[in-house]
Amino acid sequence: MLCQQLPRTISLRGNDENGCESTVKYLLTVDNCTSLNKLSPSSRVTIFPNPGTGIYTIESAGKENTVIVVTDLAGGIIFTEATGNAKILLDLRNVTNGIY
């Protein structure tokens, strides 16, 4: 990924049962990712149709083992499959309509 490191200060504050309070500050460097690295021809992936009705074809230019992971916007895993095939059919007809 093409990233720019951005320093951020994080403050944590806590209270105990006696009402005592303490604050700690940390300087954290966060990668601000803006795009993917340029893909090599052997790692290209094609997914179609788009938009679709729930059944999708995924084709990979490479022949190496691949793990397909479909996530929702919150990062929850909807589907995962390890495959050595360059072409698979993905059936998501039983998944609620949304952006994945």
Residue pairs with C-beta under 8 A, 6 or more apart in sequence:
1 31
1 33
1 34
1 35
1 36
1 37
2 33
2 34
2 35
2 36
2 37
3 31
3 32
3 33
3 34
4 31
4 32
4 34
5 29
5 30
5 31
5 32
6 29
6 30
6 31
6 32
7 27
7 28
7 29
7 30
8 27
8 28
8 29
8 30
9 25
9 26
9 27
9 28
10 25
10 26
10 28
11 23
11 24
11 25
11 26
12 23
12 24
12 25
12 26
13 21
13 22
13 23
13 24
14 21
14 22
15 21
41 61
42 61
42 62
42 64
43 60
43 61
43 62
44 60
44 61
44 62
45 58
45 59
45 60
45 61
46 57
46 58
46 59
46 60
47 56
47 57
47 58
47 59
48 56
48 57
49 56
49 57
53 93
54 91
54 92
54 93
54 94
54 95
55 89
55 90
55 91
55 92
55 93
56 89
56 90
56 92
57 87
57 88
57 89
57 90
58 68
58 87
58 88
58 89
58 90
59 86
59 87
60 66
60 86
60 87
61 86
62 86
63 84
63 86
64 84
65 82
65 83
65 84
66 82
66 83
66 84
67 80
67 81
67 82
67 83
68 79
68 80
68 81
68 82
68 83
68 88
68 90
69 77
69 79
69 80
70 77
70 78
70 79
70 80
70 90
70 92
70 100
71 77
71 78
71 100
72 78
72 98
72 99
72 100
73 98
73 99
73 100
78 92
78 95
78 100
79 90
79 92
79 95
81 88
81 90
92 100
